[in-house]
């Protein structure tokens, strides 16, 4: 398990079972984005959880946390209690997390943090990206040099292509030095993602 210090308030914890980037924002309250296995070692206080989507590797750490509030897209709230939808069955488990959830609005505030939510379906129907304080949490929508799979249940290649057009335009409107923090793999700046991601470059054609 690796820990990366992104800045003074954000840590990336690379978690199991398949190297998911879980993010911890040291704020009041603590915010955890996409908790994977092992996240409870680093977060003992009550926290707010934000989910970019409902796949098992991004939610399996929920049971290790003292979750005060949980936010997920309305389309995928049911995935938390359905092992076939959250894909935990693929890992030989039947993961279910029963709790009250709140659906993600377009904008919301946590303590001193203002979040903007961007709907980015394709990898899953309810995938989202978050932006706060010059940092973009992109989940499995887009990585530094690739994108999330569309061949899993709930994925849609045609929808992802439309999302990529939106993401390219969106990132182009941000400052080049702002950080993109994906659900897997290396982090990068907006400039690096626009330059190195072949899928975004294909959208230029």
mmCIF file of the C-alpha atoms, coordinates in Angstrom:
data_MODEL
# 
_entry.id   MODEL 
# 
loop_
_atom_site.group_PDB 
_atom_site.id 
_atom_site.type_symbol 
_atom_site.label_atom_id 
_atom_site.label_alt_id 
_atom_site.label_comp_id 
_atom_site.label_asym_id 
_atom_site.label_entity_id 
_atom_site.label_seq_id 
_atom_site.pdbx_PDB_ins_code 
_atom_site.Cartn_x 
_atom_site.Cartn_y 
_atom_site.Cartn_z 
_atom_site.occupancy 
_atom_site.B_iso_or_equiv 
_atom_site.pdbx_formal_charge 
_atom_site.auth_seq_id 
_atom_site.auth_comp_id 
_atom_site.auth_asym_id 
_atom_site.auth_atom_id 
_atom_site.pdbx_PDB_model_num 
ATOM 1   C CA . UNK A 1 1   ? 0.000   0.000   0.000   1.00 0.00 ? 1   UNK A CA 1 
ATOM 2   C CA . UNK A 1 2   ? 1.430   3.356   -1.058  1.00 0.00 ? 2   UNK A CA 1 
ATOM 3   C CA . UNK A 1 3   ? 0.663   6.824   0.281   1.00 0.00 ? 3   UNK A CA 1 
ATOM 4   C CA . UNK A 1 4   ? 1.201   9.899   -1.869  1.00 0.00 ? 4   UNK A CA 1 
ATOM 5   C CA . UNK A 1 5   ? 0.951   13.403  -0.436  1.00 0.00 ? 5   UNK A CA 1 
ATOM 6   C CA . UNK A 1 6   ? -0.700  15.430  -3.159  1.00 0.00 ? 6   UNK A CA 1 
ATOM 7   C CA . UNK A 1 7   ? -0.640  18.725  -1.251  1.00 0.00 ? 7   UNK A CA 1 
ATOM 8   C CA . UNK A 1 8   ? -1.001  19.966  2.321   1.00 0.00 ? 8   UNK A CA 1 
ATOM 9   C CA . UNK A 1 9   ? -4.529  18.589  2.670   1.00 0.00 ? 9   UNK A CA 1 
ATOM 10  C CA . UNK A 1 10  ? -4.906  15.691  0.211   1.00 0.00 ? 10  UNK A CA 1 
ATOM 11  C CA . UNK A 1 11  ? -3.398  12.209  0.452   1.00 0.00 ? 11  UNK A CA 1 
ATOM 12  C CA . UNK A 1 12  ? -3.715  9.431   -2.097  1.00 0.00 ? 12  UNK A CA 1 
ATOM 13  C CA . UNK A 1 13  ? -3.791  5.952   -0.587  1.00 0.00 ? 13  UNK A CA 1 
ATOM 14  C CA . UNK A 1 14  ? -3.306  3.206   -3.181  1.00 0.00 ? 14  UNK A CA 1 
ATOM 15  C CA . UNK A 1 15  ? -5.639  0.499   -1.907  1.00 0.00 ? 15  UNK A CA 1 
ATOM 16  C CA . UNK A 1 16  ? -6.648  -3.090  -2.651  1.00 0.00 ? 16  UNK A CA 1 
ATOM 17  C CA . UNK A 1 17  ? -7.825  -5.178  -4.271  1.00 0.00 ? 17  UNK A CA 1 
ATOM 18  C CA . UNK A 1 18  ? -6.561  -3.794  -7.605  1.00 0.00 ? 18  UNK A CA 1 
ATOM 19  C CA . UNK A 1 19  ? -4.608  -0.638  -6.843  1.00 0.00 ? 19  UNK A CA 1 
ATOM 20  C CA . UNK A 1 20  ? -7.435  1.846   -6.485  1.00 0.00 ? 20  UNK A CA 1 
ATOM 21  C CA . UNK A 1 21  ? -6.509  5.422   -5.684  1.00 0.00 ? 21  UNK A CA 1 
ATOM 22  C CA . UNK A 1 22  ? -8.485  6.372   -2.579  1.00 0.00 ? 22  UNK A CA 1 
ATOM 23  C CA . UNK A 1 23  ? -8.245  10.024  -1.605  1.00 0.00 ? 23  UNK A CA 1 
ATOM 24  C CA . UNK A 1 24  ? -8.368  11.518  1.880   1.00 0.00 ? 24  UNK A CA 1 
ATOM 25  C CA . UNK A 1 25  ? -8.955  15.240  2.273   1.00 0.00 ? 25  UNK A CA 1 
ATOM 26  C CA . UNK A 1 26  ? -7.866  16.427  5.701   1.00 0.00 ? 26  UNK A CA 1 
ATOM 27  C CA . UNK A 1 27  ? -10.613 18.913  6.428   1.00 0.00 ? 27  UNK A CA 1 
ATOM 28  C CA . UNK A 1 28  ? -13.432 19.412  8.901   1.00 0.00 ? 28  UNK A CA 1 
ATOM 29  C CA . UNK A 1 29  ? -15.087 17.036  8.349   1.00 0.00 ? 29  UNK A CA 1 
ATOM 30  C CA . UNK A 1 30  ? -12.647 14.565  6.762   1.00 0.00 ? 30  UNK A CA 1 
ATOM 31  C CA . UNK A 1 31  ? -13.665 13.670  3.211   1.00 0.00 ? 31  UNK A CA 1 
ATOM 32  C CA . UNK A 1 32  ? -12.840 10.278  1.688   1.00 0.00 ? 32  UNK A CA 1 
ATOM 33  C CA . UNK A 1 33  ? -13.246 9.698   -2.033  1.00 0.00 ? 33  UNK A CA 1 
ATOM 34  C CA . UNK A 1 34  ? -13.597 6.103   -3.309  1.00 0.00 ? 34  UNK A CA 1 
ATOM 35  C CA . UNK A 1 35  ? -12.490 4.056   -0.268  1.00 0.00 ? 35  UNK A CA 1 
ATOM 36  C CA . UNK A 1 36  ? -10.730 0.772   -1.097  1.00 0.00 ? 36  UNK A CA 1 
ATOM 37  C CA . UNK A 1 37  ? -9.444  -1.964  1.182   1.00 0.00 ? 37  UNK A CA 1 
ATOM 38  C CA . UNK A 1 38  ? -7.147  -0.708  3.917   1.00 0.00 ? 38  UNK A CA 1 
ATOM 39  C CA . UNK A 1 39  ? -8.433  2.847   4.044   1.00 0.00 ? 39  UNK A CA 1 
ATOM 40  C CA . UNK A 1 40  ? -9.501  2.394   7.664   1.00 0.00 ? 40  UNK A CA 1 
ATOM 41  C CA . UNK A 1 41  ? -5.839  2.274   8.671   1.00 0.00 ? 41  UNK A CA 1 
ATOM 42  C CA . UNK A 1 42  ? -5.534  5.927   7.682   1.00 0.00 ? 42  UNK A CA 1 
ATOM 43  C CA . UNK A 1 43  ? -8.952  7.293   8.623   1.00 0.00 ? 43  UNK A CA 1 
ATOM 44  C CA . UNK A 1 44  ? -10.314 6.619   12.115  1.00 0.00 ? 44  UNK A CA 1 
ATOM 45  C CA . UNK A 1 45  ? -12.440 9.732   12.617  1.00 0.00 ? 45  UNK A CA 1 
ATOM 46  C CA . UNK A 1 46  ? -16.011 10.086  11.358  1.00 0.00 ? 46  UNK A CA 1 
ATOM 47  C CA . UNK A 1 47  ? -15.959 11.086  7.709   1.00 0.00 ? 47  UNK A CA 1 
ATOM 48  C CA . UNK A 1 48  ? -17.952 12.083  4.665   1.00 0.00 ? 48  UNK A CA 1 
ATOM 49  C CA . UNK A 1 49  ? -17.619 9.719   1.693   1.00 0.00 ? 49  UNK A CA 1 
ATOM 50  C CA . UNK A 1 50  ? -17.935 10.737  -1.948  1.00 0.00 ? 50  UNK A CA 1 
ATOM 51  C CA . UNK A 1 51  ? -18.134 8.041   -4.608  1.00 0.00 ? 51  UNK A CA 1 
ATOM 52  C CA . UNK A 1 52  ? -17.246 8.612   -8.247  1.00 0.00 ? 52  UNK A CA 1 
ATOM 53  C CA . UNK A 1 53  ? -19.076 5.383   -9.087  1.00 0.00 ? 53  UNK A CA 1 
ATOM 54  C CA . UNK A 1 54  ? -20.255 2.157   -7.519  1.00 0.00 ? 54  UNK A CA 1 
ATOM 55  C CA . UNK A 1 55  ? -17.707 -0.474  -8.548  1.00 0.00 ? 55  UNK A CA 1 
ATOM 56  C CA . UNK A 1 56  ? -16.446 -2.786  -5.821  1.00 0.00 ? 56  UNK A CA 1 
ATOM 57  C CA . UNK A 1 57  ? -12.843 -1.592  -5.790  1.00 0.00 ? 57  UNK A CA 1 
ATOM 58  C CA . UNK A 1 58  ? -14.054 1.956   -5.093  1.00 0.00 ? 58  UNK A CA 1 
ATOM 59  C CA . UNK A 1 59  ? -16.504 1.068   -2.313  1.00 0.00 ? 59  UNK A CA 1 
ATOM 60  C CA . UNK A 1 60  ? -15.074 -2.002  -0.552  1.00 0.00 ? 60  UNK A CA 1 
ATOM 61  C CA . UNK A 1 61  ? -13.438 0.098   2.165   1.00 0.00 ? 61  UNK A CA 1 
ATOM 62  C CA . UNK A 1 62  ? -16.750 1.568   3.312   1.00 0.00 ? 62  UNK A CA 1 
ATOM 63  C CA . UNK A 1 63  ? -17.079 -1.035  6.053   1.00 0.00 ? 63  UNK A CA 1 
ATOM 64  C CA . UNK A 1 64  ? -13.782 0.134   7.583   1.00 0.00 ? 64  UNK A CA 1 
ATOM 65  C CA . UNK A 1 65  ? -14.956 3.727   8.009   1.00 0.00 ? 65  UNK A CA 1 
ATOM 66  C CA . UNK A 1 66  ? -17.204 5.623   10.400  1.00 0.00 ? 66  UNK A CA 1 
ATOM 67  C CA . UNK A 1 67  ? -19.367 7.035   7.642   1.00 0.00 ? 67  UNK A CA 1 
ATOM 68  C CA . UNK A 1 68  ? -21.424 10.047  8.670   1.00 0.00 ? 68  UNK A CA 1 
ATOM 69  C CA . UNK A 1 69  ? -22.754 10.849  5.186   1.00 0.00 ? 69  UNK A CA 1 
ATOM 70  C CA . UNK A 1 70  ? -22.388 9.051   1.893   1.00 0.00 ? 70  UNK A CA 1 
ATOM 71  C CA . UNK A 1 71  ? -22.865 10.669  -1.512  1.00 0.00 ? 71  UNK A CA 1 
ATOM 72  C CA . UNK A 1 72  ? -23.334 8.747   -4.762  1.00 0.00 ? 72  UNK A CA 1 
ATOM 73  C CA . UNK A 1 73  ? -25.118 9.366   -8.049  1.00 0.00 ? 73  UNK A CA 1 
ATOM 74  C CA . UNK A 1 74  ? -28.785 8.456   -7.992  1.00 0.00 ? 74  UNK A CA 1 
ATOM 75  C CA . UNK A 1 75  ? -28.293 5.963   -10.849 1.00 0.00 ? 75  UNK A CA 1 
ATOM 76  C CA . UNK A 1 76  ? -25.913 3.857   -8.761  1.00 0.00 ? 76  UNK A CA 1 
ATOM 77  C CA . UNK A 1 77  ? -27.261 4.050   -5.218  1.00 0.00 ? 77  UNK A CA 1 
ATOM 78  C CA . UNK A 1 78  ? -28.692 0.545   -5.631  1.00 0.00 ? 78  UNK A CA 1 
ATOM 79  C CA . UNK A 1 79  ? -25.239 -0.785  -6.557  1.00 0.00 ? 79  UNK A CA 1 
ATOM 80  C CA . UNK A 1 80  ? -24.183 -0.536  -2.913  1.00 0.00 ? 80  UNK A CA 1 
ATOM 81  C CA . UNK A 1 81  ? -26.519 -3.414  -2.061  1.00 0.00 ? 81  UNK A CA 1 
ATOM 82  C CA . UNK A 1 82  ? -26.293 -5.434  -5.285  1.00 0.00 ? 82  UNK A CA 1 
ATOM 83  C CA . UNK A 1 83  ? -23.170 -7.626  -5.628  1.00 0.00 ? 83  UNK A CA 1 
ATOM 84  C CA . UNK A 1 84  ? -23.876 -8.274  -9.298  1.00 0.00 ? 84  UNK A CA 1 
ATOM 85  C CA . UNK A 1 85  ? -23.986 -4.559  -10.109 1.00 0.00 ? 85  UNK A CA 1 
ATOM 86  C CA . UNK A 1 86  ? -21.042 -3.507  -7.928  1.00 0.00 ? 86  UNK A CA 1 
ATOM 87  C CA . UNK A 1 87  ? -19.064 -6.423  -9.413  1.00 0.00 ? 87  UNK A CA 1 
ATOM 88  C CA . UNK A 1 88  ? -17.958 -7.820  -6.057  1.00 0.00 ? 88  UNK A CA 1 
ATOM 89  C CA . UNK A 1 89  ? -19.022 -11.241 -7.346  1.00 0.00 ? 89  UNK A CA 1 
ATOM 90  C CA . UNK A 1 90  ? -16.136 -10.978 -9.817  1.00 0.00 ? 90  UNK A CA 1 
ATOM 91  C CA . UNK A 1 91  ? -13.837 -10.885 -6.781  1.00 0.00 ? 91  UNK A CA 1 
ATOM 92  C CA . UNK A 1 92  ? -15.480 -13.855 -5.091  1.00 0.00 ? 92  UNK A CA 1 
ATOM 93  C CA . UNK A 1 93  ? -17.364 -11.708 -2.579  1.00 0.00 ? 93  UNK A CA 1 
ATOM 94  C CA . UNK A 1 94  ? -20.913 -10.533 -2.023  1.00 0.00 ? 94  UNK A CA 1 
ATOM 95  C CA . UNK A 1 95  ? -20.364 -6.960  -0.915  1.00 0.00 ? 95  UNK A CA 1 
ATOM 96  C CA . UNK A 1 96  ? -23.377 -5.131  0.475   1.00 0.00 ? 96  UNK A CA 1 
ATOM 97  C CA . UNK A 1 97  ? -23.293 -1.818  2.314   1.00 0.00 ? 97  UNK A CA 1 
ATOM 98  C CA . UNK A 1 98  ? -26.611 -0.758  3.766   1.00 0.00 ? 98  UNK A CA 1 
ATOM 99  C CA . UNK A 1 99  ? -26.823 2.871   4.819   1.00 0.00 ? 99  UNK A CA 1 
ATOM 100 C CA . UNK A 1 100 ? -28.690 6.028   4.110   1.00 0.00 ? 100 UNK A CA 1 
ATOM 101 C CA . UNK A 1 101 ? -27.263 7.732   1.045   1.00 0.00 ? 101 UNK A CA 1 
ATOM 102 C CA . UNK A 1 102 ? -27.551 11.189  -0.422  1.00 0.00 ? 102 UNK A CA 1 
ATOM 103 C CA . UNK A 1 103 ? -27.674 11.776  -4.152  1.00 0.00 ? 103 UNK A CA 1 
ATOM 104 C CA . UNK A 1 104 ? -24.988 13.999  -5.590  1.00 0.00 ? 104 UNK A CA 1 
ATOM 105 C CA . UNK A 1 105 ? -26.180 17.511  -6.458  1.00 0.00 ? 105 UNK A CA 1 
ATOM 106 C CA . UNK A 1 106 ? -24.464 19.698  -9.038  1.00 0.00 ? 106 UNK A CA 1 
ATOM 107 C CA . UNK A 1 107 ? -22.722 21.723  -6.333  1.00 0.00 ? 107 UNK A CA 1 
ATOM 108 C CA . UNK A 1 108 ? -22.283 21.237  -2.627  1.00 0.00 ? 108 UNK A CA 1 
ATOM 109 C CA . UNK A 1 109 ? -20.170 22.437  0.285   1.00 0.00 ? 109 UNK A CA 1 
ATOM 110 C CA . UNK A 1 110 ? -18.354 20.384  2.925   1.00 0.00 ? 110 UNK A CA 1 
ATOM 111 C CA . UNK A 1 111 ? -16.983 22.605  5.666   1.00 0.00 ? 111 UNK A CA 1 
ATOM 112 C CA . UNK A 1 112 ? -14.782 25.086  3.817   1.00 0.00 ? 112 UNK A CA 1 
ATOM 113 C CA . UNK A 1 113 ? -14.647 23.019  0.618   1.00 0.00 ? 113 UNK A CA 1 
ATOM 114 C CA . UNK A 1 114 ? -16.866 23.780  -2.360  1.00 0.00 ? 114 UNK A CA 1 
ATOM 115 C CA . UNK A 1 115 ? -17.377 20.862  -4.746  1.00 0.00 ? 115 UNK A CA 1 
ATOM 116 C CA . UNK A 1 116 ? -18.552 20.902  -8.335  1.00 0.00 ? 116 UNK A CA 1 
ATOM 117 C CA . UNK A 1 117 ? -19.932 17.634  -9.722  1.00 0.00 ? 117 UNK A CA 1 
ATOM 118 C CA . UNK A 1 118 ? -19.578 16.713  -13.402 1.00 0.00 ? 118 UNK A CA 1 
ATOM 119 C CA . UNK A 1 119 ? -21.704 13.875  -14.808 1.00 0.00 ? 119 UNK A CA 1 
ATOM 120 C CA . UNK A 1 120 ? -19.489 11.624  -16.937 1.00 0.00 ? 120 UNK A CA 1 
ATOM 121 C CA . UNK A 1 121 ? -21.356 8.416   -17.849 1.00 0.00 ? 121 UNK A CA 1 
ATOM 122 C CA . UNK A 1 122 ? -19.735 5.716   -19.942 1.00 0.00 ? 122 UNK A CA 1 
ATOM 123 C CA . UNK A 1 123 ? -17.605 3.623   -17.624 1.00 0.00 ? 123 UNK A CA 1 
ATOM 124 C CA . UNK A 1 124 ? -20.781 3.303   -15.556 1.00 0.00 ? 124 UNK A CA 1 
ATOM 125 C CA . UNK A 1 125 ? -24.167 5.015   -15.985 1.00 0.00 ? 125 UNK A CA 1 
ATOM 126 C CA . UNK A 1 126 ? -23.677 7.262   -12.944 1.00 0.00 ? 126 UNK A CA 1 
ATOM 127 C CA . UNK A 1 127 ? -19.960 8.022   -13.108 1.00 0.00 ? 127 UNK A CA 1 
ATOM 128 C CA . UNK A 1 128 ? -18.973 11.505  -11.971 1.00 0.00 ? 128 UNK A CA 1 
ATOM 129 C CA . UNK A 1 129 ? -15.920 13.676  -11.514 1.00 0.00 ? 129 UNK A CA 1 
ATOM 130 C CA . UNK A 1 130 ? -15.439 16.144  -8.653  1.00 0.00 ? 130 UNK A CA 1 
ATOM 131 C CA . UNK A 1 131 ? -13.592 19.450  -8.635  1.00 0.00 ? 131 UNK A CA 1 
ATOM 132 C CA . UNK A 1 132 ? -12.534 21.436  -5.586  1.00 0.00 ? 132 UNK A CA 1 
ATOM 133 C CA . UNK A 1 133 ? -9.747  23.941  -4.967  1.00 0.00 ? 133 UNK A CA 1 
ATOM 134 C CA . UNK A 1 134 ? -8.057  23.399  -8.308  1.00 0.00 ? 134 UNK A CA 1 
ATOM 135 C CA . UNK A 1 135 ? -8.065  19.595  -8.081  1.00 0.00 ? 135 UNK A CA 1 
ATOM 136 C CA . UNK A 1 136 ? -10.143 17.248  -10.258 1.00 0.00 ? 136 UNK A CA 1 
ATOM 137 C CA . UNK A 1 137 ? -11.018 13.781  -8.963  1.00 0.00 ? 137 UNK A CA 1 
ATOM 138 C CA . UNK A 1 138 ? -11.741 11.891  -12.176 1.00 0.00 ? 138 UNK A CA 1 
ATOM 139 C CA . UNK A 1 139 ? -12.586 8.412   -10.876 1.00 0.00 ? 139 UNK A CA 1 
ATOM 140 C CA . UNK A 1 140 ? -12.468 5.842   -13.672 1.00 0.00 ? 140 UNK A CA 1 
ATOM 141 C CA . UNK A 1 141 ? -13.732 8.247   -16.303 1.00 0.00 ? 141 UNK A CA 1 
ATOM 142 C CA . UNK A 1 142 ? -10.255 9.266   -17.347 1.00 0.00 ? 142 UNK A CA 1 
ATOM 143 C CA . UNK A 1 143 ? -6.708  8.400   -16.338 1.00 0.00 ? 143 UNK A CA 1 
ATOM 144 C CA . UNK A 1 144 ? -3.444  10.103  -17.183 1.00 0.00 ? 144 UNK A CA 1 
ATOM 145 C CA . UNK A 1 145 ? -3.078  8.186   -20.447 1.00 0.00 ? 145 UNK A CA 1 
ATOM 146 C CA . UNK A 1 146 ? -6.214  6.052   -20.743 1.00 0.00 ? 146 UNK A CA 1 
ATOM 147 C CA . UNK A 1 147 ? -9.903  5.769   -19.818 1.00 0.00 ? 147 UNK A CA 1 
ATOM 148 C CA . UNK A 1 148 ? -12.131 3.455   -17.817 1.00 0.00 ? 148 UNK A CA 1 
ATOM 149 C CA . UNK A 1 149 ? -13.359 0.250   -19.412 1.00 0.00 ? 149 UNK A CA 1 
ATOM 150 C CA . UNK A 1 150 ? -16.732 0.202   -21.140 1.00 0.00 ? 150 UNK A CA 1 
ATOM 151 C CA . UNK A 1 151 ? -17.025 -3.579  -21.544 1.00 0.00 ? 151 UNK A CA 1 
ATOM 152 C CA . UNK A 1 152 ? -18.169 -4.226  -17.978 1.00 0.00 ? 152 UNK A CA 1 
ATOM 153 C CA . UNK A 1 153 ? -21.860 -4.389  -17.001 1.00 0.00 ? 153 UNK A CA 1 
ATOM 154 C CA . UNK A 1 154 ? -23.269 -0.857  -17.150 1.00 0.00 ? 154 UNK A CA 1 
ATOM 155 C CA . UNK A 1 155 ? -20.527 0.404   -19.439 1.00 0.00 ? 155 UNK A CA 1 
ATOM 156 C CA . UNK A 1 156 ? -21.376 2.018   -22.768 1.00 0.00 ? 156 UNK A CA 1 
ATOM 157 C CA . UNK A 1 157 ? -18.824 2.858   -25.444 1.00 0.00 ? 157 UNK A CA 1 
ATOM 158 C CA . UNK A 1 158 ? -21.020 5.296   -27.380 1.00 0.00 ? 158 UNK A CA 1 
ATOM 159 C CA . UNK A 1 159 ? -21.869 7.186   -24.196 1.00 0.00 ? 159 UNK A CA 1 
ATOM 160 C CA . UNK A 1 160 ? -18.193 7.266   -23.236 1.00 0.00 ? 160 UNK A CA 1 
ATOM 161 C CA . UNK A 1 161 ? -17.289 8.846   -26.565 1.00 0.00 ? 161 UNK A CA 1 
ATOM 162 C CA . UNK A 1 162 ? -19.738 11.664  -25.886 1.00 0.00 ? 162 UNK A CA 1 
ATOM 163 C CA . UNK A 1 163 ? -18.350 12.014  -22.367 1.00 0.00 ? 163 UNK A CA 1 
ATOM 164 C CA . UNK A 1 164 ? -14.796 12.242  -23.704 1.00 0.00 ? 164 UNK A CA 1 
ATOM 165 C CA . UNK A 1 165 ? -15.787 15.151  -25.931 1.00 0.00 ? 165 UNK A CA 1 
ATOM 166 C CA . UNK A 1 166 ? -17.239 16.856  -22.870 1.00 0.00 ? 166 UNK A CA 1 
ATOM 167 C CA . UNK A 1 167 ? -14.186 16.056  -20.715 1.00 0.00 ? 167 UNK A CA 1 
ATOM 168 C CA . UNK A 1 168 ? -11.768 17.389  -23.318 1.00 0.00 ? 168 UNK A CA 1 
ATOM 169 C CA . UNK A 1 169 ? -13.689 20.669  -23.506 1.00 0.00 ? 169 UNK A CA 1 
ATOM 170 C CA . UNK A 1 170 ? -13.980 20.793  -19.730 1.00 0.00 ? 170 UNK A CA 1 
ATOM 171 C CA . UNK A 1 171 ? -10.285 20.217  -19.067 1.00 0.00 ? 171 UNK A CA 1 
ATOM 172 C CA . UNK A 1 172 ? -9.387  22.773  -21.710 1.00 0.00 ? 172 UNK A CA 1 
ATOM 173 C CA . UNK A 1 173 ? -11.308 25.361  -19.683 1.00 0.00 ? 173 UNK A CA 1 
ATOM 174 C CA . UNK A 1 174 ? -9.232  24.687  -16.553 1.00 0.00 ? 174 UNK A CA 1 
ATOM 175 C CA . UNK A 1 175 ? -5.802  26.035  -15.685 1.00 0.00 ? 175 UNK A CA 1 
ATOM 176 C CA . UNK A 1 176 ? -3.016  23.853  -17.167 1.00 0.00 ? 176 UNK A CA 1 
ATOM 177 C CA . UNK A 1 177 ? -1.349  23.373  -13.762 1.00 0.00 ? 177 UNK A CA 1 
ATOM 178 C CA . UNK A 1 178 ? -4.468  22.059  -12.015 1.00 0.00 ? 178 UNK A CA 1 
ATOM 179 C CA . UNK A 1 179 ? -4.222  18.416  -10.947 1.00 0.00 ? 179 UNK A CA 1 
ATOM 180 C CA . UNK A 1 180 ? -6.209  15.452  -12.266 1.00 0.00 ? 180 UNK A CA 1 
ATOM 181 C CA . UNK A 1 181 ? -6.437  12.719  -9.628  1.00 0.00 ? 181 UNK A CA 1 
ATOM 182 C CA . UNK A 1 182 ? -7.708  9.492   -11.257 1.00 0.00 ? 182 UNK A CA 1 
ATOM 183 C CA . UNK A 1 183 ? -9.112  6.324   -9.762  1.00 0.00 ? 183 UNK A CA 1 
ATOM 184 C CA . UNK A 1 184 ? -6.086  4.297   -10.853 1.00 0.00 ? 184 UNK A CA 1 
ATOM 185 C CA . UNK A 1 185 ? -2.533  4.978   -11.940 1.00 0.00 ? 185 UNK A CA 1 
ATOM 186 C CA . UNK A 1 186 ? -0.446  8.120   -11.885 1.00 0.00 ? 186 UNK A CA 1 
ATOM 187 C CA . UNK A 1 187 ? -1.719  11.618  -11.252 1.00 0.00 ? 187 UNK A CA 1 
ATOM 188 C CA . UNK A 1 188 ? -1.015  14.439  -13.693 1.00 0.00 ? 188 UNK A CA 1 
ATOM 189 C CA . UNK A 1 189 ? -1.745  18.035  -14.499 1.00 0.00 ? 189 UNK A CA 1 
ATOM 190 C CA . UNK A 1 190 ? -4.514  19.102  -16.834 1.00 0.00 ? 190 UNK A CA 1 
ATOM 191 C CA . UNK A 1 191 ? -1.831  19.963  -19.371 1.00 0.00 ? 191 UNK A CA 1 
ATOM 192 C CA . UNK A 1 192 ? -0.299  16.482  -19.134 1.00 0.00 ? 192 UNK A CA 1 
ATOM 193 C CA . UNK A 1 193 ? -3.641  14.700  -19.474 1.00 0.00 ? 193 UNK A CA 1 
ATOM 194 C CA . UNK A 1 194 ? -4.600  16.727  -22.548 1.00 0.00 ? 194 UNK A CA 1 
ATOM 195 C CA . UNK A 1 195 ? -1.179  16.026  -24.052 1.00 0.00 ? 195 UNK A CA 1 
ATOM 196 C CA . UNK A 1 196 ? -0.676  12.370  -23.110 1.00 0.00 ? 196 UNK A CA 1 
ATOM 197 C CA . UNK A 1 197 ? -4.149  10.829  -23.170 1.00 0.00 ? 197 UNK A CA 1 
ATOM 198 C CA . UNK A 1 198 ? -4.579  9.196   -26.571 1.00 0.00 ? 198 UNK A CA 1 
ATOM 199 C CA . UNK A 1 199 ? -8.327  8.902   -26.159 1.00 0.00 ? 199 UNK A CA 1 
ATOM 200 C CA . UNK A 1 200 ? -8.681  12.659  -25.746 1.00 0.00 ? 200 UNK A CA 1 
ATOM 201 C CA . UNK A 1 201 ? -6.378  13.295  -28.670 1.00 0.00 ? 201 UNK A CA 1 
ATOM 202 C CA . UNK A 1 202 ? -8.581  11.068  -30.814 1.00 0.00 ? 202 UNK A CA 1 
ATOM 203 C CA . UNK A 1 203 ? -11.423 13.485  -30.143 1.00 0.00 ? 203 UNK A CA 1 
ATOM 204 C CA . UNK A 1 204 ? -9.505  16.093  -32.152 1.00 0.00 ? 204 UNK A CA 1 
ATOM 205 C CA . UNK A 1 205 ? -10.066 14.090  -35.330 1.00 0.00 ? 205 UNK A CA 1 
# 
